């Protein structure tokens, strides 16, 4: 008797295993424990801004908690009667000039720190870092004596130079970090193609540094725009004062015009907010590029 042997059943492929979901600590936290503290922090952050808007747009003498009817008399007063139009122009000049000088000088110094080796390089980097611990007030006397000998007192150029000197150490360190993230082989390839060092830097490296340059330049501009001490000490003519010093003139010895002060604060804050709104993408990209090793 012949027995037929059944063919071996083909083994079905095993079902792919689903990856185990890793439970993180914050997945088990109730949402309200996250949103409630954030909401409280947001309220305490927004209340001062609302208070400034309230005094700026509320008519003088009103005690309403809602700025209605709205008035622009405070803005007109500070812009014309308190010479804020002139202060605004001076602040724009100081901020833009500081941005350009700081970026150009920091770019040259940062490239030297990133691409060249010399004996005192580490000591120089340490000195740059230590200079950030020196308060700006300690620089007033030596800078004032230097500008007095150069006959630059009561000149916007003295404020630009002082702001640039104050911003350069940190800017050079940041720029050198951005340049290190650019592979040197790209420059070497440009050298092989016939470019000199400057041409290779301009064609290959400089376009890749755009986020870093925007990050450094924006902080130089904002610091020069908001800085009060150098403009107060080096500028004596009212027609050459900047917005921070102009805001100080709105506070008298016996009384303070809150409406004018709030309007001046909004005028001072709006350009900075607009700048950061336009460069936010580049700013985040620049800081993330500085944190990744190329």
C-alpha positions in Angstrom: 0.0 0.0 0.0 1.4 3.3 -1.1 0.8 6.2 1.2 1.0 9.7 -0.3 3.0 12.1 1.7 1.4 15.5 2.0 3.6 18.3 0.9 5.2 20.4 3.6 3.1 23.4 4.4 5.0 26.5 3.6 5.9 28.5 6.6 4.0 31.8 6.6 6.2 34.8 7.1 6.0 36.2 10.6 4.1 39.4 11.0 6.4 42.3 11.5 6.7 43.3 15.2 5.4 46.6 16.0 8.0 48.8 17.6 7.4 49.3 21.3 6.4 52.8 22.1 8.7 54.4 24.6 6.8 56.1 27.3 8.4 59.3 28.3 8.0 61.0 31.7 6.0 63.9 30.3 3.5 61.7 28.5 2.1 60.7 31.9 1.8 64.3 33.1 -1.8 65.7 32.9 -2.1 68.5 30.4 -3.5 70.9 32.9 -0.2 70.8 34.9 1.5 72.1 31.8 -1.0 74.6 30.5 -1.9 76.2 33.8 1.7 77.3 34.7 2.3 78.5 31.2 -1.0 80.4 31.2 0.0 82.1 34.5 3.4 83.0 33.1 1.8 84.4 29.9 -0.6 86.6 32.0 2.2 88.0 34.0 4.2 88.7 30.8 1.4 90.3 28.9 0.0 92.5 31.7 3.0 95.1 31.5 2.6 95.3 27.7 -1.1 95.9 28.0 -0.5 98.5 30.7 1.9 100.4 28.3 -0.6 100.2 25.5 -3.4 101.5 27.9 -1.5 104.6 29.0 -0.2 105.3 25.4 -3.7 105.2 23.7 -5.9 106.3 26.6 -6.7 110.1 26.8 -5.0 112.1 29.5 -6.8 112.1 32.8 -8.9 109.0 32.0 -9.0 106.1 34.5 -10.6 103.5 32.2 -9.1 100.1 32.0 -9.9 100.0 28.2 -8.2 102.5 25.9 -11.4 103.8 24.4 -11.8 106.3 22.8 -8.3 105.9 21.5 -6.1 108.9 21.1 -2.7 109.5 19.4 -2.0 112.8 21.2 0.8 111.2 23.3 2.6 109.9 20.2 2.3 113.3 18.5 3.6 115.0 21.7 6.7 112.9 22.1 7.5 112.8 18.3 7.3 116.6 17.8 7.4 118.4 21.1 9.9 116.1 22.8 12.1 115.6 19.6 11.6 111.9 19.4 11.8 112.1 15.6 15.4 113.3 16.0 16.2 110.7 18.6 14.8 108.0 16.3 17.0 109.0 13.5 20.1 109.1 15.7 19.3 105.6 17.1 18.8 104.2 13.6 22.2 105.6 12.6 24.0 104.2 15.7 22.3 100.8 15.4 23.0 100.3 11.7 26.6 101.6 11.9 27.3 99.4 14.9 25.7 96.4 13.0 27.9 96.9 9.9 31.2 97.6 11.9 30.7 94.7 14.3 29.8 92.2 11.6 32.7 93.2 9.3 35.4 93.2 12.0 34.0 90.1 13.7 33.9 88.3 10.4 37.6 89.0 9.8 38.7 88.1 13.4 36.4 85.0 13.5 37.9 83.7 10.2 41.5 84.1 11.6 40.5 82.3 14.8 38.8 79.5 12.9 41.4 78.9 10.1 44.8 79.9 11.4 46.9 78.5 14.2 49.2 80.7 16.3 50.9 80.3 19.7 48.7 82.7 21.7 45.4 81.6 20.2 44.0 79.9 23.3 45.2 82.8 25.5 43.5 85.3 23.1 40.3 83.3 23.1 40.4 83.2 26.9 40.9 87.0 27.0 37.9 87.5 24.7 35.8 85.4 27.1 37.0 87.2 30.2 36.3 90.6 28.6 32.6 89.7 28.7 32.7 89.8 32.5 33.9 93.5 32.5 30.9 95.9 33.1 30.4 98.6 30.5 30.6 101.2 33.3 34.3 100.4 33.8 35.1 101.3 30.2 33.6 104.8 30.5 36.7 106.6 31.8 39.3 105.2 29.4 36.9 105.6 26.4 36.1 109.1 27.4 39.8 110.1 27.6 40.5 108.5 24.2 37.6 110.2 22.5 38.5 113.5 24.2 42.0 113.3 22.7 40.5 112.4 19.3 38.0 115.3 19.6 35.1 112.9 19.2 33.1 113.8 22.3 29.5 114.8 21.4 29.7 112.8 18.2 27.6 109.8 17.2 30.8 108.2 15.9 32.1 107.9 19.5 28.9 105.9 20.5 29.3 103.7 17.4 32.9 102.9 18.2 32.1 102.2 21.9 29.2 99.9 21.0 31.3 98.1 18.4 34.2 97.5 20.9 31.7 96.3 23.5 30.1 93.8 21.0 33.2 92.5 19.3 34.5 89.8 21.7 31.3 87.7 21.8 30.7 88.4 18.1 34.1 87.1 17.1 33.7 83.9 19.2 30.3 83.2 17.6 31.5 83.9 14.0 34.5 81.6 14.5 32.2 78.8 15.6 30.1 79.3 12.5 33.1 79.2 10.2 34.4 76.0 11.9 31.2 74.3 10.8 32.1 75.0 7.2 34.4 72.2 5.9 37.8 73.6 4.9 37.8 71.1 2.0 35.3 73.4 0.2 37.9 76.3 0.3 40.7 73.9 -0.8 38.6 72.9 -3.8 38.2 76.5 -4.7 41.9 77.1 -4.4 42.5 74.2 -6.8 40.2 75.9 -9.2 42.3 79.0 -9.2 40.7 81.2 -6.4 42.8 82.9 -3.9 41.9 82.8 -0.2 39.8 85.9 -0.3 37.9 84.8 -3.4 37.3 81.4 -2.0 36.0 82.9 1.2 33.7 85.2 -0.7 32.3 82.6 -3.1 32.2 79.5 -0.9 32.2 80.3 2.8 30.4 83.7 3.0 27.0 82.5 1.5 27.0 79.6 4.1 27.5 82.1 7.0 24.3 84.1 6.2 22.3 82.8 9.2 25.3 83.3 11.6 25.9 86.8 10.3 22.2 87.7 10.7 22.2 86.4 14.3 25.3 88.3 15.3 24.3 91.5 13.4 20.8 91.5 14.9 22.1 91.3 18.5 24.6 94.1 17.8 21.8 96.3 16.4 19.4 95.6 19.4 22.2 96.2 21.9 23.2 99.5 20.3 19.5 100.5 20.0 18.7 99.9 23.7 22.0 100.9 25.3 21.7 104.0 27.5 25.1 104.5 29.2 27.4 105.3 26.3 25.0 107.8 24.7 24.4 109.5 28.0 28.1 110.0 28.7 29.5 110.8 25.2 26.7 112.9 23.9 25.9 116.3 25.4 23.9 118.0 22.6 20.2 117.2 22.7 20.0 117.0 18.9 22.4 114.1 19.0 20.8 112.0 21.8 19.3 108.6 21.2 15.9 107.1 22.2 17.0 105.6 25.5 18.3 109.0 26.7 15.2 110.6 25.3 13.0 108.3 27.4 15.0 109.4 30.5 14.1 113.0 29.8 10.4 112.2 30.0 10.8 111.5 33.7 10.9 114.7 35.7 12.1 115.2 39.3 8.6 115.8 40.6 6.2 114.2 38.1 6.2 111.7 35.2 4.1 112.0 32.1 2.9 108.4 32.0 1.1 108.8 28.6 4.2 110.3 26.9 6.5 107.8 28.5 4.4 104.8 27.4 4.2 106.3 23.8 7.9 106.7 23.8 8.4 103.1 25.0 6.2 101.8 22.1 8.2 103.9 19.6 11.4 102.4 21.0 10.1 98.8 21.0 8.4 98.7 17.6 11.5 98.7 15.4 13.1 95.9 17.4 9.9 93.8 17.2 9.8 94.3 13.4 13.4 93.4 13.0 13.0 90.1 15.0 9.8 89.3 13.2 11.5 89.4 9.8 14.8 87.6 10.8 13.3 85.0 13.2 13.8 82.1 10.7 17.4 83.1 10.1 18.1 83.7 13.7 17.0 80.2 14.8 18.9 78.7 11.9 22.0 80.6 12.9 22.0 79.5 16.5 21.3 75.9 15.6 24.2 76.0 13.1 26.5 77.2 15.8 25.5 74.2 18.0 26.2 71.5 15.5 29.7 70.4 14.7 30.3 70.4 10.9 
